[in-house]
Amino acid sequence: MLRFALRVSIAWLMRSAMAAIIADEVVPEFTADGFGCDGPLPNVDFYGNDLFHMPGDSNTCKETCKDTRACGAFTVAHGVCYVKADVSANVVSKRGCNSYICYRQAP
């Protein structure tokens, strides 16, 4: 029963995150070199898949993600930037977190 409840919660969080993107019609602003991020997704944490973390705000984190080829997402929480390889299936609701999904356009 607990596994079912956990799966339902994860599915709800993922749908909520995607609904926020769709409802706001968030379209990433791509830089000249083809990098852009959707977000923020407030109070959403993409738990896991961390490449590394460092002090920083969303702007610092976005620049770091841009410069880190393996970065596909990041979360900023309480002055700490968590650079992530990708969005994980472990999407959790966490107060104070702002998450971003990043893209690189094909050359």
C-alpha positions in Angstrom: 0.0 0.0 0.0 2.9 2.4 0.8 4.5 1.8 -2.6 1.2 2.5 -4.3 0.8 5.8 -2.3 4.4 6.7 -3.2 3.9 6.1 -6.9 0.6 8.1 -6.9 2.5 11.0 -5.1 5.3 10.9 -7.6 3.0 10.8 -10.6 1.0 13.8 -9.1 4.2 15.8 -8.6 5.4 15.1 -12.1 2.0 16.0 -13.6 1.9 19.2 -11.5 5.4 20.2 -12.6 4.5 19.6 -16.3 1.2 21.4 -15.9 3.0 24.4 -14.5 5.2 24.5 -17.5 2.3 24.1 -20.0 0.0 26.5 -18.1 2.6 29.2 -18.2 3.6 28.3 -21.7 7.2 28.5 -20.6 9.5 28.6 -23.5 13.2 28.7 -22.8 15.1 31.7 -24.0 18.0 30.2 -25.9 21.4 31.9 -26.0 23.2 32.4 -29.3 25.0 29.1 -28.7 21.7 27.2 -28.3 21.3 26.8 -24.5 18.1 27.5 -22.6 16.2 26.5 -19.4 12.6 26.2 -18.4 11.7 27.3 -14.9 11.5 28.0 -12.2 9.3 25.2 -11.0 8.7 26.5 -7.4 8.8 24.1 -4.5 9.9 21.2 -6.7 13.1 19.3 -6.2 14.5 16.9 -8.8 16.0 14.6 -6.2 19.1 12.7 -7.2 21.2 12.7 -10.4 23.5 15.4 -8.8 26.7 16.0 -10.7 27.9 18.5 -8.0 26.7 21.3 -5.8 28.0 24.8 -5.0 26.9 28.1 -3.4 24.9 30.1 -5.9 21.6 31.6 -7.1 19.6 30.7 -10.2 21.7 32.9 -12.5 25.0 31.4 -11.3 23.5 27.9 -11.5 22.3 28.5 -15.1 25.7 29.7 -16.2 27.3 26.7 -14.5 24.9 24.3 -16.2 25.6 25.9 -19.5 29.3 25.4 -19.0 28.8 21.8 -17.8 28.2 19.6 -20.9 26.6 16.8 -18.8 24.0 19.2 -17.1 20.4 18.7 -18.0 18.7 20.4 -15.0 19.4 22.2 -11.7 17.8 22.9 -8.4 18.5 26.0 -6.3 17.7 25.7 -2.6 18.6 28.0 0.3 21.6 29.5 -1.6 23.0 26.2 -2.9 23.0 25.2 -6.5 22.6 21.4 -7.3 23.7 20.7 -10.9 22.1 17.6 -12.2 22.7 15.2 -15.0 19.0 15.0 -15.8 15.5 15.2 -14.3 15.0 12.1 -12.2 11.9 10.2 -11.6 12.2 11.3 -8.0 10.4 14.6 -8.2 9.6 15.8 -4.7 7.7 18.8 -3.3 10.2 20.7 -1.2 9.6 24.2 0.1 12.3 26.7 -0.8 13.5 24.7 -3.9 13.3 26.1 -7.4 14.1 23.6 -10.2 14.9 24.2 -13.9 15.1 21.9 -16.9 17.8 22.8 -19.4 18.2 22.1 -23.1 20.8 22.3 -25.8 19.7 22.9 -29.4 21.3 20.7 -32.0 23.9 22.5 -34.1 
